[in-house]
Amino acid sequence: MAGSEFPAYVARNIEQSHVEEYAASAVSGEVLLVGDLCIWDSGNGWVERSGADPSAGTIIGLAEVSSVAARLITPDNKIPIRTLDGNTVVAMSSTTDYVEATHRFVEYGVTRSSAGRWQVDTGKTTTSARVVVIGGIPQGFGPGQNNVWFVKFLAEFLANDGIDS
């Protein structure tokens, strides 16, 4: 049985990442949550929550605070986003139990759960893959630290990768 859901967060190489502020989505009713996967909407000049399979070159990073809270803590109503690059390791949950021999170095997709948490989705492979699994903590390893998946986003889907996608 898979562990509990938690917001996605930068787990390793955080010292190489940085936080930038972006105008938050003005899509009616859309609230970005902590850990939301954010993409760049060049047509509107803002970040918005990613859809299930973000397009190449669009992923900016993870929301550091909710967009509602950002309106209270930033003078220009922008939202702090922890930017991602190909070396950034992100911790995510999954509805699938992590098994080292089965999942390490395999590419999977990501899905937003009904609770609003981005998770590794082992049902998405090949053209739907957005991350590569580099490790994890199996179910039952320790209290509050079980079934954690450590992933890197595939560079071709990142906006800050330096690769012409």
Secondary structure as the mmCIF struct_conf table of DSSP 4:
data_model
#
loop_
_struct_conf.conf_type_id
_struct_conf.id
_struct_conf.beg_label_comp_id
_struct_conf.beg_label_asym_id
_struct_conf.beg_label_seq_id
_struct_conf.end_label_comp_id
_struct_conf.end_label_asym_id
_struct_conf.end_label_seq_id
STRN STRN1 TYR A 9 ARG A 12
HELX_RH_3T_P HELX_RH_3T_P1 ILE A 14 GLN A 16
STRN STRN2 VAL A 19 ALA A 23
STRN STRN3 ALA A 24 ALA A 24
HELX_LH_PP_P HELX_LH_PP_P1 SER A 25 SER A 25
BEND BEND1 VAL A 27 VAL A 27
TURN_TY1_P TURN_TY1_P1 SER A 28 GLY A 29
TURN_TY1_P TURN_TY1_P2 VAL A 34 GLY A 35
STRN STRN4 LEU A 37 ASP A 41
TURN_TY1_P TURN_TY1_P3 SER A 42 GLY A 45
STRN STRN5 TRP A 46 ARG A 49
BEND BEND2 ALA A 52 ASP A 53
HELX_LH_PP_P HELX_LH_PP_P2 PRO A 54 SER A 55
TURN_TY1_P TURN_TY1_P4 ALA A 56 GLY A 57
STRN STRN6 ILE A 59 ALA A 63
BEND BEND3 GLU A 64 VAL A 65
HELX_RH_AL_P HELX_RH_AL_P1 SER A 67 ILE A 73
BEND BEND4 THR A 74 THR A 74
TURN_TY1_P TURN_TY1_P5 PRO A 75 ASP A 76
STRN STRN7 LYS A 78 THR A 83
TURN_TY1_P TURN_TY1_P6 GLY A 86 ASN A 87
STRN STRN8 VAL A 89 SER A 94
BEND BEND5 THR A 95 THR A 96
HELX_LH_PP_P HELX_LH_PP_P3 ASP A 97 TYR A 98
HELX_RH_AL_P HELX_RH_AL_P2 GLU A 100 HIS A 103
TURN_TY1_P TURN_TY1_P7 ARG A 104 PHE A 105
STRN STRN9 GLU A 107 ARG A 112
TURN_TY1_P TURN_TY1_P8 SER A 114 ALA A 115
BEND BEND6 GLY A 116 GLY A 116
STRN STRN10 TRP A 118 ASP A 121
TURN_TY1_P TURN_TY1_P9 THR A 122 GLY A 123
HELX_RH_3T_P HELX_RH_3T_P2 THR A 126 SER A 128
STRN STRN11 VAL A 131 ILE A 137
TURN_TY1_P TURN_TY1_P10 GLN A 139 GLY A 140
BEND BEND7 PHE A 141 GLY A 142
TURN_TY1_P TURN_TY1_P11 PRO A 143 GLY A 144
BEND BEND8 ASN A 147 ASN A 147
STRN STRN12 VAL A 148 PHE A 153
HELX_RH_3T_P HELX_RH_3T_P3 ALA A 155 PHE A 157
STRN STRN13 LEU A 158 LEU A 158
TURN_TY1_P TURN_TY1_P12 ALA A 159 ASN A 160
BEND BEND9 ASP A 161 ASP A 161
#
